[in-house]
């Protein structure tokens, strides 16, 4: 939404001159543009010129890896997906060198399809379903990867020298959700990424809570039973991940397409109806634990499995209301609008966010 410098100052709590100095480099680089129109509201003094993001000034590539697919998107500066691609890796996802070799080719294909200049691409970010630190995939159980230096290997494979980042897929999805929401909506949020595994990211006071080692959010490994040894059979993600739905997916469809089809079925067969009921029970139990531990103001669900939540929303809410400890309010629970591409869009959005890290504003009290 176009704003004047004065509007930006009021939003950020800084002076108009501070805003003017801070956006100069963005205007010089063409990332922001001044519009011919001026403020609609009449205010004292000279009307302010409106400033807006230039969507075509910069592009960002986001890649999300699962055990079946690489989802890739090309995002413009206005958060619009201008190109996308899905590549099947089900036969070789356990082989990091083979996956990395394919990853290195995807950006060129996206750029060629969109017809943009390479110089406008500001970077590539890869979202991984697991623990990531300094570009290294420390542990990604769904991929069976451990200690894979993805960033270094991808830099070596790529011909073009774009900045390359690697992040957790739930953290990536938060970036997409945050860019899509007002700041007031993202002060205390728990995001759950429902896919083959279950990841999460917690936002407190507008910032992601990373934990002591930066590994916070691995709620999928929460044991849903009385013994630690059940970590191999009864974790949140084993019981609530999408692998149990695979026998019911239509032949030839991707996981995300198949889950959408299941969610739209008016009268599922008894075995599928029972599985959906069991999934709702596990989701209610997992959410109950997380609400009691974290007490979030709101919960946002994303990932391929999130399409099933509206089918069981009433039942889950009833269970949560019945079993929440007295004094707890039921947080609002919603589904992110990005669908199966959410983590890839979020990975690109992380790169986009970096362009807004202006020291003059960041250091202002």
ZAMARGU-4260 file (C-alpha; in steps of 0.2 Angstrom, whole numbers, plus 5000, padded with zeros to 4 digits):
<rodrens>
0) 5000/5000/5000 | 5008/5017/4995 | 5012/5028/5010 | 5019/5046/5012 | 5035/5048/5021
5) 5025/5056/5035 | 5014/5040/5036 | 5029/5029/5037 | 5036/5040/5051 | 5020/5038/5061
10) 5020/5019/5058 | 5038/5017/5063 | 5038/5030/5077 | 5052/5040/5069 | 5053/5057/5061
15) 5049/5061/5043 | 5067/5066/5040 | 5074/5049/5047 | 5062/5040/5035 | 5068/5051/5021
20) 5086/5047/5024 | 5083/5029/5026 | 5073/5026/5010 | 5085/5036/4999 | 5096/5020/4995
25) 5080/5010/4991 | 5074/5024/4980 | 5091/5025/4972 | 5091/5006/4969 | 5074/5007/4961
30) 5067/4996/4975 | 5055/5010/4980 | 5046/5022/4968 | 5038/5039/4970 | 5020/5039/4963
35) 5013/5054/4954 | 4998/5054/4966 | 4998/5062/4983 | 4990/5059/5000 | 4971/5059/4999
40) 4969/5067/5017 | 4972/5085/5018 | 4984/5089/5032 | 4993/5105/5037 | 5008/5109/5026
45) 5013/5102/5009 | 5004/5086/5003 | 5016/5071/5004 | 5022/5062/4989 | 5017/5043/4990
50) 5030/5030/4990 | 5027/5012/4985 | 5037/4996/4982 | 5042/4993/4964 | 5037/4975/4962
55) 5049/4972/4946 | 5064/4979/4955 | 5070/4963/4963 | 5066/4945/4963 | 5070/4931/4975
60) 5070/4912/4972 | 5063/4900/4986 | 5065/4881/4985 | 5057/4869/4997 | 5063/4851/4998
65) 5053/4836/5004 | 5055/4818/5002 | 5044/4818/4986 | 5046/4835/4978 | 5056/4851/4976
70) 5044/4866/4976 | 5052/4881/4968 | 5045/4899/4966 | 5051/4915/4959 | 5045/4930/4970
75) 5044/4948/4965 | 5047/4962/4977 | 5028/4964/4979 | 5026/4946/4986 | 5019/4940/4969
80) 5024/4923/4963 | 5029/4926/4945 | 5035/4908/4941 | 5034/4891/4949 | 5040/4873/4947
85) 5038/4856/4955 | 5051/4843/4952 | 5049/4825/4958 | 5064/4818/4968 | 5055/4803/4976
90) 5067/4791/4969 | 5083/4799/4975 | 5079/4811/4989 | 5090/4802/5001 | 5105/4806/4990
95) 5111/4824/4994 | 5123/4826/4979 | 5110/4821/4967 | 5097/4833/4975 | 5110/4847/4975
100) 5114/4844/4957 | 5096/4846/4952 | 5094/4861/4964 | 5108/4870/4955 | 5098/4870/4939
105) 5081/4876/4945 | 5085/4895/4947 | 5090/4896/4928 | 5074/4887/4923 | 5063/4899/4933
110) 5072/4915/4927 | 5071/4909/4909 | 5052/4905/4911 | 5049/4922/4918 | 5059/4932/4906
115) 5068/4943/4918 | 5086/4948/4920 | 5098/4938/4931 | 5104/4954/4938 | 5087/4957/4946
120) 5088/4941/4956 | 5094/4945/4974 | 5097/4927/4980 | 5091/4909/4983 | 5085/4902/4999
125) 5082/4883/5002 | 5069/4878/5015 | 5073/4861/5023 | 5062/4850/5034 | 5074/4849/5049
130) 5088/4857/5059 | 5098/4869/5050 | 5113/4880/5056 | 5125/4891/5046 | 5120/4883/5029
135) 5122/4865/5036 | 5108/4853/5037 | 5112/4845/5054 | 5097/4833/5054 | 5083/4831/5042
140) 5074/4814/5047 | 5062/4815/5033 | 5076/4816/5020 | 5088/4805/5030 | 5101/4819/5029
145) 5114/4822/5042 | 5128/4835/5043 | 5125/4840/5024 | 5134/4857/5020 | 5121/4862/5008
150) 5126/4880/5006 | 5144/4876/5002 | 5140/4862/4990 | 5126/4872/4981 | 5138/4887/4979
155) 5150/4876/4971 | 5137/4869/4959 | 5129/4885/4953 | 5136/4895/4939 | 5128/4911/4945
160) 5135/4919/4961 | 5119/4924/4970 | 5119/4924/4989 | 5112/4907/4995 | 5104/4904/5011
165) 5097/4888/5020 | 5083/4888/5033 | 5071/4878/5042 | 5054/4876/5032 | 5043/4881/5046
170) 5054/4897/5049 | 5052/4900/5030 | 5033/4899/5031 | 5033/4911/5045 | 5041/4924/5034
175) 5028/4922/5021 | 5014/4923/5034 | 5022/4938/5042 | 5024/4947/5026 | 5006/4944/5022
180) 4999/4951/5039 | 4999/4967/5048 | 5012/4969/5062 | 4998/4969/5075 | 4993/4951/5069
185) 5010/4944/5072 | 5015/4948/5090 | 5012/4931/5098 | 5009/4918/5085 | 5013/4899/5084
190) 5015/4893/5067 | 5013/4874/5063 | 5019/4867/5047 | 5009/4851/5043 | 5018/4840/5031
195) 5027/4823/5031 | 5034/4830/5048 | 5027/4844/5059 | 5038/4859/5062 | 5034/4875/5071
200) 5040/4893/5073 | 5036/4904/5087 | 5034/4923/5086 | 5035/4933/5101 | 5034/4952/5100
205) 5036/4951/5082 | 5052/4941/5082 | 5055/4922/5080 | 5061/4913/5096 | 5076/4903/5090
210) 5081/4895/5107 | 5099/4893/5114 | 5106/4884/5099 | 5094/4891/5086 | 5084/4874/5085
215) 5068/4879/5094 | 5052/4873/5085 | 5055/4854/5083 | 5037/4850/5090 | 5035/4836/5078
220) 5047/4826/5090 | 5035/4828/5105 | 5032/4811/5112 | 5013/4807/5113 | 5015/4794/5126
225) 5022/4790/5143 | 5040/4783/5139 | 5055/4791/5130 | 5057/4775/5120 | 5041/4779/5110
230) 5051/4793/5101 | 5052/4780/5087 | 5034/4776/5085 | 5023/4789/5094 | 5029/4806/5091
235) 5017/4820/5085 | 5023/4820/5067 | 5023/4801/5066 | 5005/4800/5071 | 4999/4816/5062
240) 5011/4818/5047 | 5004/4815/5030 | 5012/4798/5027 | 4996/4789/5034 | 4986/4797/5020
245) 4996/4791/5006 | 4986/4775/5003 | 4971/4786/5000 | 4979/4798/4987 | 4973/4797/4969
250) 4984/4788/4958 | 4996/4800/4948 | 4993/4815/4960 | 5006/4824/4970 | 5004/4823/4989
255) 4997/4841/4990 | 4985/4838/4976 | 4979/4822/4983 | 4976/4830/5000 | 4966/4844/4992
260) 4955/4831/4984 | 4953/4821/5000 | 4948/4837/5009 | 4935/4840/4995 | 4927/4823/4996
265) 4909/4825/5002 | 4907/4806/5008 | 4924/4798/5011 | 4924/4779/5012 | 4924/4772/5030
270) 4943/4768/5031 | 4947/4786/5026 | 4934/4794/5038 | 4941/4784/5052 | 4959/4790/5048
275) 4953/4808/5047 | 4944/4806/5064 | 4961/4798/5071 | 4970/4813/5064 | 4959/4825/5072
280) 4961/4817/5089 | 4980/4818/5088 | 4980/4836/5082 | 4968/4840/5096 | 4980/4832/5109
285) 4996/4840/5101 | 4988/4857/5100 | 4982/4855/5118 | 5000/4852/5124 | 5007/4867/5114
290) 4994/4879/5120 | 4997/4874/5139 | 5016/4875/5136 | 5017/4891/5125 | 5000/4900/5128
295) 5000/4908/5111 | 4988/4922/5106 | 4985/4914/5089 | 4990/4898/5079 | 4992/4898/5060
300) 4993/4881/5051 | 5002/4879/5035 | 5009/4865/5024 | 5000/4852/5013 | 4990/4844/5027
305) 4982/4861/5033 | 4969/4859/5020 | 4961/4845/5031 | 4959/4856/5046 | 4943/4865/5040
310) 4935/4847/5039 | 4938/4844/5058 | 4939/4862/5064 | 4923/4861/5075 | 4928/4844/5082
315) 4946/4850/5087 | 4939/4866/5094 | 4926/4857/5105 | 4940/4845/5112 | 4951/4860/5116
320) 4938/4869/5125 | 4933/4854/5135 | 4951/4850/5140 | 4960/4867/5142 | 4965/4871/5160
325) 4953/4884/5167 | 4959/4901/5164 | 4967/4898/5147 | 4958/4906/5132 | 4957/4896/5116
330) 4968/4905/5104 | 4962/4909/5086 | 4967/4895/5074 | 4968/4899/5056 | 4975/4891/5040
335) 4989/4901/5030 | 4983/4905/5012 | 4999/4899/5003 | 4995/4881/5001 | 5009/4868/4997
340) 5020/4882/4991 | 5021/4891/5007 | 5038/4886/5013 | 5046/4890/4996 | 5037/4907/4996
345) 5043/4910/5014 | 5061/4905/5009 | 5060/4919/4995 | 5052/4931/5008 | 5067/4929/5020
350) 5078/4936/5007 | 5066/4950/5003 | 5065/4954/5022 | 5084/4957/5022 | 5082/4972/5010
355) 5072/4981/5023 | 5086/4979/5037 | 5091/4997/5036 | 5102/5002/5051 | 5095/5020/5053
360) 5078/5012/5057 | 5084/4996/5066 | 5094/5007/5078 | 5080/5019/5082 | 5073/5017/5099
</rodrens>
